[in-house]
Amino acid sequence: MADGTLFTAFRFDVQLNVDNPQRFQLTNPLCEAAFAECDGLEMTMEPKTVREGGNNTQQIHLVGPVSYSSLTLKRGMTSNLDLWKWFSAAVTGEGRGVTATGLVIMRDGAGNPQVQFKLTGCLPIKLKAPALNAKDGLLAIEEMQIAYRQFTIEAG
C-alpha cells in the first residue's frame, strides 16, 4: 500500500458473522459471503463550530460526532436464505436485535487481501426481494441494507 497501488472495485469479499448462528438456523459467514455489490462504507464527522467573541472573520471547528452510512449489499438470489432468516430473527422473538460483525476485504489482481474494513454492530434494516418480470429474463437480485455501529480500516 505504501507504493500507491490502485485497487480495482470488483475484487472484494464480504463476510457477515452472527454469534451462535445455529440458534437461528444460520451458517457463518452468512450466504457464504457471495455478494455482487457492496456500497456504503462511509463515515462523516460533523464539526462543531465555535465563534470567538469579537473575532467576526474566523471560526473554530472542533471535532463533533461521527455518523455512518448504511451498508447496501446485493447478490443474485439463491436457495440460501440466510439473509432472510437473519432479518426475521433480528426483528422478532428471542433473537430480537441480534447483530453481526462484518468484514469487507479488498483484494489485488492476484487475489491477495490488501485492505480490510471491519464493521461492528451490524443490524439488518431493509431486505428487498428481486423484481419479478417474466419478459426480461434477467438475474434475480436481492438487496439488503445494514446499519452498523462503527467500522475501522486496516491493511490486509
Buried (B, 14 or more C-beta within 10 A) or exposed (E): EEEEEEBEEEBBBBBBBBEEBEEBEBBBBBBEBEBEBBEBBEEEEEEEEEEEEEEEEEEEEEEEEEEBBBBBBBBEBEEBBBBBBBBBBBBEEEBEEBBBBBBBBBBBEEEEBBBBBBBEBBBBBEBEEBEEEEEEEEEEBBBBBBBBEEBEEEEE
